[in-house]
Amino acid sequence: MTTPSKPSTRPIGPFQVSPIGLGCMNLSHAYGQPPSFDDAERLLLRALDLGVTLFDTAALYGFGANETLVGQVLAKHRSRFVLASKCGMQGVQFPDGMKRVIDGRPETLRASCEASLQRLQTEVIDLFYLHRWDKQVPIEDSVGALADLVRAGKVRAIGLSEVSATTLRKAHAVHPISAVQTEYSLWTRNPEIAVLQACRDIGAAFVAFSPVARGFLTGKVRDVAAFDAKDIRRAMPRFAPDNYRTNLALLDGVAEVADEAGCTLAQLALAWLLHCAPHIVPIPGTTRVDHLEEDLGALRVRLDQEQMARLDEIVNRHTVRGPRYNAGNQAEIDTEEFDA
């Protein structure tokens, strides 16, 4: 393992960002009780101090709470980082409570942008994603609304999340797409079917969320029964007890490669992504400063071709047991899937 004198940057549209960004979702959403404001503030500022220059949030996360947090903590440092957020999937108040709604109508996207700008305490969002393609609305209409926001100076670049290569190309014909964000890691390989290449073809970055497989590839998540009642992994088939026991057995071989590379399992998972292609930017999320520092240590890890090949052989679509989403959530996304 060698240590570079200075980490390089990676392009996203008009921006150059740190090779590893920070997914902020965990600070407000998805994995149980979020940290206190003080702890979240400490983590965000530490990331900034360590050279992270891509911070990723969304209107959905905490139904606006995550954008509010990011705005409160980072607005005064706005010139030091690239700010990414998302629209098209957010919380809507119903008589029986707040519910997640996918809505890609132009008027909804415009209103969402205005609300996000206020919560984020900024005049412009650097990278604004369509969080999900609303299949009731032509992608050209949704992207056209985002293009209007670029022309209005409220957004600098446009991204898409969880879309197929076909949808990406249709969107790119309306307005340049700077980034596609989709789950990608050793245990989620669907982007390899077509989207990674489509991103190369149009010059877009590929932003990999859940790059350590929602904790699986850290080796620290051993007992799924201990998940918080509101943890979204409880509804994910790969984390079902029988499937997860099978998947855990894969980590023995991964640990052997990590030992050779002189790194932790989490660092190995991130390094694998960084070595796959120069247009990939992983955005791990965490609530702990020590885990943040560990993740960024992946920038010092060097893997040779033989190690990359071994990892591909150990963890892949044939060896991982269970789909990543249940049927309901899978129906909401627009990504290529491997044949069963």
N, C-alpha and C positions, 0 to 999 in steps of 0.2 A: 504494500500500500504506500502510495506517495502522497505528499501534501502539496497542492498547488500554492504558489506564492500569493495569488489573488483569484478568488472565484470569478469566472466569466459571467456574462449576462446572456440572456436569451431574448429574442425578439417577440413581441406581441403587437402586431399592427405597427403604429408609429413609435412604440415604446421599447426600451430595453429594460428588462426586469431581472431580478435575482433568479438564479436557476431553480430555486425552491421558494415558493410563495407560502402564504399562510391562509388556510381556510378558516374563517372566523365562526362558522356555524356552531361548533361545539360550545362556544361561550354562551349560547342562548337557546339551544335547540337540539333535539333529537336523541341525546344519550342520557337522559335522566336529569337530575338536579344540576342546574348550571352553577358555575362558581360565583362568588360574590363580585360586586363591582370592583372592589379593590384588587382582587386576584386577577380579574379579567384585564383591568388596566395595567397591572404589572406585566402580564404576559404580552399584551400588545406593544407596550413601550420597549420591552426587552427584545421583541422581534425586530422592531425598528432599529434599535441600537446594534443588533447583530447583523444588520445589512439586508434584512428582508425588505423588498421594495414592491411587492405585489400583495395586497390585502383584498380578500374575496369575501363578500357578504351577499345578502339577498333580502328582498322585501318579505319573503316567506319566513325567514329564520326568526323564531320567536314572535312571529306576526308583527314585524317592525322593530322589535326590541334590539335585534343585533345591529341593524343600521344605526339605531339611536346610540348604542354603546360605542360603535366605531366612530361615529361623529363626535361624541362627547370626549373621547380619548385622543383621537388623532387629528381632529380638525386643525388644531394649532400647528401641526406638522405636515400639513397638506402637500407642501412642495417637495417632500422627501420620498413620496411613494406613488405608485399607480393604484388607483382605487377602482375596484370592480364590484358591480352589483348586478341584480337581476330583476326582471319583471315578467309578467305573464303567468305567475303562480304565486298567490298570496292568500292571506287570511281575510275572510269576509264574514261579517257579523250576521248571524241568523237568529231567529227567536230562541232556538235551543243552543246557542253558543257560537263560538268562532270556528269556522271550518276552512280547510284548504280548498281553493278553487283555481282551476286553470282557465284563464281568460285572455285570449290574444287579440281581442278587438282593438283597433287603433285607438279609440277613445279611452279604453281602459289602460293601455300602455302609456298614453300621454299623462293621464292622471297619476299613474303609479310612479312615473319619473318625477313628477312634481313633488309627490309625497316623499320619495327617496331623497331628493335633493335637500328637503327640509330636515329630514332625520339625520342625514349625513353631514349637515352644516357645510355644504359646499355649493359652488355655483355650477360645477360641471362634474359629471361622472366620466372617468377616463374610458372604462370598458363596460358597456351595458349589454348584458345577455338577455335573450329571450329564454327564460328558465325552462319552459316546456313549449313545444309547438302545440297550440290549440287546434286540433284536427277539424274543428268546425269553422276555422278561419283559414283561408289560403295563406300559405307562408309568405307569399309575395305581399299581401296586405299588412301582415304584422311587421315584416322587415321594412316595408315602405314607411310605416309609422315611426320606426326607430331611425330611419334615414332622415325623416323630417326633424327629429330631435337633434341629430348631428348638425343639420343645416341651421337649426335654431341656436346652436352653441351650448346646448345642455348636455350633450354626450359627445365624446371624442371618437370612439370606435365601437363597433357592434360585434357581439358574439352570440352564439347559439349554444344550447345545452341539450344533450341527449337527442341528437338528430342523426338521421341516416345520411349517407353520402349523397343520395339523390336529393334529399331536402336541402342539404348544404349547398349543392350546386344551383338549385333553383333560387335560394336566398342570395347567393353571391352574385347572381345575374341582376339582382335589384340594387344591391349596394355591397361594397367589399366587406367580407366577413373576416374579422381579425383573429378570432379564436373560436374554437369549439371546446366545450367543457363536457366531459363524460367520465364515468367511472373507468379507471384503468389501473391494473396492478397485475402481479403474477397470477392472481386467481380470478381476474375478470379480463378476458382477452378479446371481447367482442369488437373493440375498435380496430383490431388487426384485420378484420374482414375487408373493410373498405374505407372507413373514415380517416384513419391515419394517413393513408395515401392521398385521399381527397384533400386533406389539409395541406400536404406537401404541394399538391398540384396547384392550389390557389394561393399558396403563400400564407396560410393561416397557422397560428400556433395551436397546439393541442394541449389543453390544460386538464391534467389528470386529477380528478377528485377521488377521495378514499384510496390513496396510493399505498397505504399499508393495510388495505382490506378491512377497514372498520375495526382495526385492532388485531385482527387475526395474525397478520404477518409480523407483529411485534413479539409474538410468543408469550405475551403476558395475559392474554384473555383465555383462561383455561376452563372456567365454570360458567356456562351460559345461564344457569339457574340463578346466578347472582346479579343478573342484569336488573336495573331499575324497572319498575312496572311500566314506565313510559318510554323505555328504550326502544327505538325503532327496529333494532336488530331482532327483537322478539318475533316480529312478523316476517323475517327474512328466512327462507328455507335453508340456506347454508348454515344458519345458526341454530336450526332445530337440533335437539340433543343427539339424535342418532347420526345425522349428517355431520354434525360438528366433531363428534368423536372420530369419525373417519378422516375428516380434514386435518385434525390435529396431528395425525400420524405423519402427514407430509412434512411437518416442521423439522423432523430429525435430520432429513437430508439437507434442508435449507440451512440448519444450524451448522452443519459441517462446512458449507461454503462460507458462511459468515466467519467461522473460526479461521479459515484460511486467509480471508480478506482482512482479518483483524478488526471487525466491526460488529455492531449489534444486528439483530434481525431486522429491526426497523430501518437502520441505515442501509442494510443490504437491499431491502425492498425499494427504497428510494433511489439508491445507486443504480439498480437494474433499470429503472425507468429513465434515468439520466443518460445511461449508456445506450438505450434503445434508439434514440434519435435526437438530434439537436433542436427540433422544434417542439419537444415535449417539456412542459413545465408542471411538475407535481405541486399540489397545494395541500399538504397534510394539515390536519387540524388537531389541536390539543388544548387542554385546560391547564397544563402544567409547564412551568418554565424549564424544568429539567428535561422533560420530553421534547420541548422545542429545541433546546440546545443539542440534544441527542440527534434529532432529525436533521438539523443543519450540518451535523458532522458527516452526513452522507456525501457532502461536497468533497471530502478528502478521500473517499473510497475509490479505488481503481479495480476494475474487474477485467479479466482477460476473456478471450473468446471461449475458452474451454469452460470457464466458470459460468458465463452467460448461458452456454448450451446446457450445462447441467441443471441450472435453475429452470430453464424451459422444460426440461425433461421431468423434473420433480413436480412442479406445480403448473398445471395447464388445464384446459377445458375438459380433458379426458380424466384427469385424476381428482379434480375438485368435485365434491358431491353436493348436488342441490343447485337450483337456479338462484340468481342473485336477488330477484324480486318475486313476490307472490303474483298470482295471475292478475289481480286488480291493478297493482302498480305497474306491472309489465305492460298492460294494455294502454297506459297513459304515455308511454315513451315511443320514440320513433327511431329505433336503432336496429341495425342488422343483427340477426341472431344466428348462431351456429345451428345447423341441422341436428336434431336429436340423435 
